[in-house]
Amino acid sequence: MGRQIAQLIEYVFSIDEVAETIAPICLSFVHSATAAQRDALVPVFVAVFAKFKDNPEAFVAFFNYVMELSIESDFQLRQFYLRLVPLLGSLVNEEQTNTILPSVGLRAWDKVSNVRITAAQTLHAIQANAESFACTNDLDAFVQKTAKVLAKDKHPEVRSIALKLLH
């Protein structure tokens, strides 16, 4: 269902309609959704970002809201944020990328192992799509540094993913 809504956002709704209707619904729904519903919202959020690309004010407001998800007390919202990050590479500018990366790195120390697993998966996806992220900082060095932290994690799945990142 999320992909169909994303297509509607791309092809049917105007920027104003997305800003006035779709984005507020997404922002409220992400807090009350089940895990499966949140997963379905990922392409919708990406479509909203893409639609807002031509409206810097709306884009920055939506970006700031999404950044707040990275520090939510609900671990599932932190995971949602991490799933969204790799898909934003071509949509965010250098300054925004330099804001996103430290927030991903902080999740390496998250108290919830599922968030650390998702953080490792996110780093893997970022590394695989590095060319889509505008970044003055050395993206590979960031991934390697964070992967070293995750490689020492007590959870075997976190370690496994992190070790694949190290080269």
N, C-alpha and C positions, 0 to 999 in steps of 0.2 A: 504494500500500500504506500509506503514511503516514497518509493521510486515513481509511482504514478503522480503523487502530489508534487514531487520535485519537477516532473515534466510539465505539470500544469503551471507551476511557478515560472518555469523557463519560457513557455510558449503562450500562455493565456493571460496571466495576471500582469498588470502594470506594476511599476515600482511603487506607486502610491497605494495600490491595493495590497501589495505585499507588506508595506510598512504599516498600514492601518489595520489590516486584518490578520494576515497569515503569520507574520513575525510575532505579534503579541500572543496568538494562540500557541505557537511553538514554545515560546518562552514560559508560558504558564504550564503547558502540558508536560514539558520535560521534567518538572518537579513531581508530578503526580503519576507519571507513566510507570508501567511495569518495565522490567528489563527488556523484554521483547519489543515493547512499544518504543522505548528509547533507542534501541538499535534501528528501528524503522525510521526514526526521526533524523538519523545522521545524514542521509542524502537530502532530506528536506532542509536542514540547516545549511548544507553546502549550497543548495539551490538559492536559498535566501542570501547567502554571502555573494554568490555570483550575480544575483539580481541587483544587489546593493552596490556592486562595483562602480556603477555610474552615478551613485549618490553618496559622496564621501561622508556626509553627516550621518546618514542612516547606517552606513557601513561601520563607521567608528563606534556608534552607539551599540550596534549588534556585537561587534568585536569585543567591546568592553564587557558586555554582559557575559559573553562566552568565556572570557578570561576569568570572570568571577566563579564560574563553575569549577575551575581548577583548584579552588581552595574551599569548596563547599564541605560542610561537615558530613553530608551524605556521601559515602564512598562511591555509590553508583553514579552520582553526578560527576565525580572526579574521573571515573572510568569513561563516562560518556564524552567528556572533554577530550580525554586522551585518544579515543577512537576518532574523533573529529579532526584532530590536529594534522595527521598526515594528508588529509584530503584538502587542506587549505593552502598548500604550498604555492600554487600558481595564483591564488586569490589575494594573498597578503603581500605587503611591501616589506622592505628591508627592516624598517623600524618595528613593524609588527612581528616579523620573524624573530628579531632579537628580543622581543617581549615573550614570545611563545616558548622559545627554547629553554630558558631557565625554569619556567613553570613545569615543563616536562621533566627536567633534571631533578627538581624537588620531589617529584613523585617516586624517585628511586629510594627515598627514605620514608615513604608512606607506611603507616602502621598496618595497613590492610594488604595482605599478600596478593589478593586479586588485582589491586591497583598497581602494585609493583610488576605483576605479570603483564598487565596492559601497558604499563610504561615501557617495559622491555620490548613488547610487540610494536609499540609506537616508534621507538628508536629504530627498530629494524625497518619499519615502513618509511621513516624519514630518510634513513641511509639509502634505501632502495630508490627513493625519489629525490635525492639531494639536489639534482639540477633544477627542480621546480621551486626550490626555496631561495629567495633573495636574502643573502646573508653576507655581512662583512666579516663576521667572526668565522673562524675555521669550523665548518659544520662537522667535518670528519673528526676533528680533535674533540669537539663537544661530545659526539656520539661515543668515541673511545673512552673518554674520561668517565662518562656516566655509565657506560657498560662495565668498566672496571669496578665501580661501586656495586652494581647489580650482580656481577660475577661472584661477589663475596656473600650474597644473600643466603639466608638459611633455607629458603624455599627452593627445592630442586628445579622446578619449572622456570623460575626467575633466572637461576644460574645457567640453565641450559640455553635459554634464549640469549642471555648476555654473552655467553662464551662464543656463540655464533657471530656476534657483532665484532668481537676482538680479532684483529689481524696483525 
